[in-house]
């Protein structure tokens, strides 16, 4: 379970926390750790996976937990959870050309004058 810091506030847990079922133990590739008091509840585990192809940087793959957004109203708040729990990876384009082919939104940050 992914507990949001504010999930303990009455009424916010259902909005902010996410539950996902994963396998693993401290002795598996998909390392996951649990409490002996709650053996079926994962307490912490691998949150980021990355495979870099040094012969073709654009063929690299990545995965992290939950999603790209920290805002619970965003469609990207938890959209990566099913892929993460399934051990899948997503493309991680590197070159400007490869990034331009897949980009959907772009945020440009400009320093204040």
C-alpha atoms as one frame of an Amber mdcrd trajectory, in Angstrom:
protein
   0.000   0.000   0.000   1.167   3.476  -0.782   0.314   5.708   2.159   0.175
   9.413   1.405   1.358  11.663   4.253  -2.120  13.188   4.472  -3.923   9.847
   4.087  -4.365   9.638   7.865  -6.558  12.727   7.862 -10.204  11.585   8.115
 -11.753  11.454   4.650  -8.481  11.794   2.749  -7.157   8.221   2.891  -9.477
   6.950   0.166  -8.559   9.874  -2.042  -4.790   9.803  -1.543  -3.697   6.255
  -0.583  -3.282   3.507  -3.156  -3.326  -0.265  -2.695  -1.633  -2.672  -5.070
  -0.770  -6.344  -4.693   2.828  -7.386  -5.315   4.894 -10.481  -4.738   8.446
 -10.649  -3.545  10.540 -10.958  -0.434  13.949  -9.771   0.745  15.421 -12.724
  -1.192  13.904 -12.173  -4.652  14.789  -9.947  -7.603  11.560  -8.022  -7.009
  12.606  -7.227  -3.462   9.716  -6.436  -1.137   9.792  -6.313   2.630   7.013
  -6.849   5.110   6.456  -6.720   8.849   6.211  -9.983  10.773   3.145  -8.478
  12.467   1.471  -7.968   9.095   3.042 -10.577   6.779   0.733  -9.869   3.836
   1.258  -6.101   3.809   4.337  -4.886   1.986   6.043  -2.178   3.994   8.667
  -1.115   1.438  10.283  -2.331  -1.758  11.759  -1.335  -5.085  10.315   1.992
  -6.218  12.450   2.624  -9.298  13.712   0.307 -12.023  15.887   1.327 -14.954
  17.556  -0.546 -17.801  20.001   1.516 -19.859  21.000   0.275 -23.301  24.483
   1.703 -23.834  24.435   0.702 -27.506  21.148   2.561 -28.127  20.203   5.094
 -25.455  16.744   5.527 -26.989  16.016   1.825 -26.330  16.392   2.334 -22.556
  13.452   1.459 -20.276  12.264   2.723 -16.886   9.536   2.330 -14.270   8.690
   3.978 -10.977   5.785   3.638  -8.608   2.443   5.406  -8.747   2.597   8.002
 -11.560   4.193  11.173 -12.851   1.967  13.547 -10.860   1.603  14.181  -7.160
  -1.873  15.659  -7.629  -4.649  13.137  -6.878  -6.982  14.694  -9.477  -4.437
  14.121 -12.252  -4.838  11.050 -14.490  -1.092  10.535 -13.918  -1.354  10.296
 -10.098  -1.461   6.487 -10.138  -1.472   5.446 -13.800   1.844   3.558 -13.552
   0.801   1.325 -10.626  -0.559  -1.575 -12.733   2.601  -1.667 -14.866   4.893
  -1.291 -11.827   3.187  -4.107  -9.928   3.383  -6.296 -13.061   7.136  -5.747
 -13.386   6.782  -3.913 -16.686   8.987  -1.108 -17.984   8.126   1.842 -20.220
  10.297   3.456 -22.900  12.699   6.154 -21.778  13.686   8.116 -24.894  16.958
   9.981 -24.614  17.818  11.882 -27.781  15.934  15.116 -28.542  14.485  13.505
 -31.679  13.174  10.459 -29.792  11.707  12.663 -27.051   9.968  14.889 -29.618
   8.327  11.789 -31.178   6.563  10.771 -27.951   6.064  13.995 -25.977   2.419
  14.848 -25.267   2.803  17.794 -22.914   5.693  20.105 -22.256   6.243  22.357
 -19.261   8.666  25.228 -19.751   9.983  26.838 -16.579  11.179  30.412 -16.980
  13.034  32.265 -14.208  11.227  35.246 -12.775  12.649  38.612 -13.876
